[in-house]
Amino acid sequence: MFENWYESLAKTASGLLGPHGPATQGATASYAPGDFSIHFFLQLAVILIACRVVGWLGRKLLGQPQVVGEMIAGVVLGPSLLGLLFPGLQDAIFPKESRNMLYVGAQLGVGLYMFLVGTTLRLDLFRSKVRSAWLVSTAGIVAPFAIAVIVAPLLLNVPGLFAEGISQSNATLFLGACIALTAFPMLARIINERGLSNTSLGTLSLTAGAFDDACSWCVLAVVLATFGGGPGVALLAIGGGVAWAVFLMLFGPRLLAPLGRMVEREGEMSMTVLAITLAAFCVSAFLMDAIGIHAIFGGFLMGVVMPRGAFAAELKRKVEPLAVVLLLPMFFTYSGLNTRMDMVNSLPLMLIALGILLASIIAKGGACYLAARLSGEDNRTSLGIGALMNSRGLMELIIINIGLQKGIIGPTLFSMLVLMAIVTTMMATPLFELVYGRKARESGELAAIGGDLSRA
């Protein structure tokens, strides 16, 4: 009975959602422009419903923030669950031909979100915490790469984890970059949802996370260069990224100040000011994406140098709901569509996955905790920093997807690293609340949970 119902549903969906364009070589029909439009709106509806439902369940049953539920929803909609149980339905809703369109929406969503996060960065707290942030960031880079030096040669001996012919140095660099990553967008949302946006702990964690992610992307650029992209790839990524960041920090506030004065004078943000602001965001995202870093860093850097006060408040009011509710979930779903959790299917592989998970937690969380203590932070704050910095989330999925697409790693290691990303991200919030958040709220240091971005 159930099989007949499913077959009937899949057949109907196939007729409605199949290609209706002219035949091409090797295919009886191709996707017409109208077919992409049909899929896009259906995908958005499915994504929004899934993210809200799974996010609600995550908050009620597991005490996880909305963002973790959205991350899990992305995996649920991919081949790991929906594609495993109902492959025909999953392929009808998310055909491979439509995923480039979803990818663009995903990049817009996460880039725009990080642009908004940049407008909330407290530069005064950053300056006061620059030494601590530098120590925490350095520890969060050095320790993971030290672990990678030990682990990578062992993994190279296991068939199918790394690509055939990859050098030990490239394998070590790539694995180190994966372990060193902090989920910058995820960290930003957790900090906002936990009420940490205007605290020194939140600023220190976000700043150190930004440094770590930037270093990991630069290392990835080096690996891609030595793996076949050429040295120009690394030089363009690192040199171009530094040059653009320096330019924005030196000249950005002065160039953008008139926009802030216009909003102050008129009492609201006009459509013209909004258009100029979004154009500036797009230019920054384009430059960082084009040189091989990532669009989100371009968005974040542009947000950091935007005017504060009424301008930032108006920008959030106009852009934030659309970015958080509609666009950002596409980012989680696109990554989930490339995730296969059924690849770790034997005891030896499970033990390897567990070893990678434990090594990653110790290297990242433990090192950042020790660095925070050495920089003068108290024990409770240091534990909170270690818990937050250990979250990897979708940034991990981005970098390992690149590794899979470029042939650096195989599907099995990819799945192990996905598992590590999900577990460390789910650990972050409850562990942070246990070691820092709960007591801080009881003492009045932090307000009740919930920030602007989470309410959206």
Secondary structure by P-SEA (a helix, b strand, c coil): caaaaaaaaaaaaaaaccccccccccccccccaaaaaaaaaaaaaaaaaaaaaaaaaaaacccccaaaaaaaaaaaacccccccccaaaaaaaccccaaaaaaaaaaaaaaaaaaaaaaaccaaaaaaaaaaaaaaaaaacaaaaaaaaacaaaaaaccccccccccaaaaaaaaaaaaaccaaaaaaaaaaaacccccaaaaaaaaaaaaaaaaaaaaaaaaaaaacccaaaaaaaaaaaaaaaaaaaacccccaaaaaaaaaaaccccaaaaaaaaaaaaaaaaaaaaacccaaaaaaaaaaacccaaaaaaaaaccccccccccaaaaaaaaaaaccccccccaaaaaaaaaaaaaaaaaaaaaaaaaaaaacccaaaaaaaaaaaacccaaaaaaaaaaaaaccccaaaaaaaaaaaaaaaaacaaaaaaaccaaaaaaccccccccccccc
